[in-house]
Structures are given as C-alpha cells and as structure tokens.
Amino acid sequence: MEPKRFKSYLGLIAFTVILLFVMLNFGVVWSLLGLVTNVVMPFFVGFIIAYLINMPYVFFADKAYKGLDNRGRFLKKMRKPLALVTAYIIVFGVIAFLVVILIPQLTDSVNQLVKNFSGYAQSFQKFLTDFLGNYFGIKLDNDSDIMNFINNLVKTVTGGELNTLLKNLASTIAPSVFDITKNFTTSVINLGMGIIVSVYFMGCKDKLIFQTKKLCYAYLPKRIVPKVMEIGDLSNNIFGKFVYGKILDSLIIGVLCFIVMSICGFDYPPLISVIIGVTNVIPVFGPFIGAIPSIFIMLMIDPIEAVWFTVFILILQQIDGNLIGPKILGNSIGISGFWIMASVIIGGGLFGFFGMLLAVPLFSTFYVLLGRAVNRRLVKNGHAQEFADPPNTDIIQQKMPKDPRFNKDRSRVIRVKTKFNFNKKKK
C-alpha cells in the first residue's frame, strides 16, 4: 500500500474513532468543553478588548505620534507605549462617559414611564374608543379583548400584578442566589483579567503575529500557508471595518435621534434613543427591532405623536441607509443586501443576538473567498471575460463587490505575496 494512501486511511480511522467516542460520551465531553471554556474565558475576553483597542492604537502609533521618532531615542522608544495608553484612556473614557451620562437618564425615564403608564393607557383607551366609534362604527366594551389586553398590561406594569410577579420571581431566584452571585463575581473577574490580558496582547502583538506565522510555516503544508494568510488578512479587514463601522454608525444614529426628539418635544428621548442606537447595530432588522417598542411607547402616550415619530424614524433610517452607513462602512461588507438579510436570519436563528451581529462579517469573509476561488477558476478555464459584467436588468440594482486582485481590464490576477523571511535583520 502506498504511504500516502495509508496515511489517508489512518487519518479516516482516527477521525471515526474520535467521533464515535464523542457521541458515546457526549455529556462528559460537553462538561470538559465547559471547563476549558471557563479556563480560557479571560484570554477570549482579552482578545476581544485588544481587537477593539487595536485600531486607535495603530492610529496613534503610526500617525499621531509618528513624529516622536525624530525627537530623541527616549521619545522614539516611548512612542508605542504612549499610543497604547492613549488608546485605552480614550476607549474606556468614552465608555465611562456614556455610562455616567446615560444610566441616570435612563433610570429617570423608566421610572417616569412606569409612574405615568396608567394615565397613558386610559388616554389611549379613550382615543381608541372614540376613533373606532366615530370612523368605523365599532363600539368597544370594557370586557372586549383589546380593553382586557390594555388593562392587563397596566396591571403588569404598575399594579399588583407587578408586585406579584416580583414576589414569585424572588421566591424562584432565592434558592439560586449563591449561583447568581458566583456567576456575577466570575464575570467581573473575567473582565478584569481580560483587560490585563489585553494589555499583554497589545504589548507583544508583533511578536505574537510573528510566532503564529512561524508555526504556520513550520507545520502546515507549503501550498496551504498562503491561503491561511489570505484568510487571516481578509477576516481581519472585514471584521475590523464592520465592527468599528457599525459601532460608529449606531452611535451617530442614537445621537441624531436624541437631538431631533429633544428639539421636536417627543417624550422620553434618552430611553428611546438608546433603544434605537443599540438595536441599529444589528444589520437589516435592527432598525425594525428598535422601532417597534419605541412606537408602542409613543402610541400609549399620544397616538398622533406616535405617527410623527414613525415618520421621523423612517426618514432617519433612510438617511442612515443611503448616506451615513455607506460613508462609514463603504464596501467593507462585500456582499449584497440579499446575502446580508439571509446571513442575519440564519445567524440569529442559530445563535441569537450575537449570531445576528457576527453572521454578516463571517458570511462576508466566506463570500469573498468563494468569489476569489470562482474567479481564479474562470481565469484558468478561459471564461473570465464571459462573466466579467453581471446583468443589470433586475428590479433591485445592487453593486457587486470587486475583487481587488483583478486589474481594471480584468485580464489577469495579481498574486498575493506569501514570502516570509525569518532571517530579516532588524534595522
């Protein structure tokens, strides 16, 4: 038997044995995975924090503090540490500022909403009764389904139902207070350790990248290494631009919503602006997820105000979709609207909220890699010119993402550089 075929059979047998062991001992394996996850959680949290810090760090190190290289050996040596400290101060300073500003206003808004909810419900009942009676000839009784729903909602929010709910919840939670306290303490410890780990990640970032590349070139087949480097570089670019772009876009939308609501005299601008801004992080469906509860709150307060608020939200989302979003994100996502919607639906169905957030950059990376593979295949088979221009006869016109490795005339592919010199001398 040939050695290559023997290795293939041996690998297949080993994979089958491992898969059978996992299926027969799934509970033990799952517990072991949970234990490993808890152990490495500080490193995972630290990696996320370091990834968020990396972009401002690169900006300060390579641009803002670049002139320090020409001002003596000491300042040249302090350029990167100073950039790292500045990046941490700015990122965590912005987070602390938002928390200090928003939390008291959100608390006041929620308390005021709960306090006045009964009056809002009575006004809405009167409006609904008059509207349906005057325009549609429908008379609503006090025991109708709509009235019962509103009354039950009021009892749940403001009346004894809320107290009963809290008592039942307290009696249910009381036996597991220790577990809740333990989980909260563990989360705080993981966050603190994650911040420390992120500092170490950022402090030796270049060396960690060098060691990772060294391992890839040492143990991976030579033909696979360029593809691994390409996937890593593409994933970093797409995730970085998407994450920072969506955060900035959502922050702008939340601030604009707060400013316009305050000027126009809408009720509860801090609460509703936070809802609109936070849910705007979710692509496609985020604006609708945030608009529905916000419109419902406005509807209970004043139906006419709810109509004007709906018009304002539609205008705001059009501005975001056609002006703010494209300016910030550009073509960083690299996929059309249909695939964005499909990835959000699938990701949300499988992994919930975080699935909806991460599905778009994940699918975008896969989409671009598949597109590049298809284009290489077409060039190899001589059909590149035949499929150079997509059809433009559809009702919904969307720009297709361009492969940067093609020339303008799409005649040849620019190869990705994969050379990695371990003997490169330091200047």
Secondary structure, 3 states (H helix, E strand, C coil): CCHHHHHHHHHHHHHHHHHHHHHHCHHHHHHHHHHHHHHHHHHHHHHHHHHHHHHHHHHHHHHHCHHHHHCCHHHHHCHHHHHHHHHHHHHHHHHHHHHHHHHHHHHHHHHHHHHHHHHHHHHHHHHHHHHHHHHCCCCCCCCCHHHHHHHHHHHHHCCHHHHHHHHHHHHHHHHHHHHHHHHHHHHHHHHHHHHHHHHHHHHCHHHHHHHHHHHHHHHCCCCCHHHHHHHHHHHHHHHHHHHHHHHHHHHHHHHHHHHHHHHHCCCCHHHHHHHHHHHCCCCCCHHHHHHHHHHHHHHHHCHHHHHHHHHHHHHHHHHHHHHHHHHHHCCCCCCCHHHHHHHHHHHHHHHHHHHHHHHHHHHHHHHHHHHHHHHHHHHHHCCCCCCCCCCCCCCCCCCCCCCCCECCCCCCECCCCCCCCCCCCCC
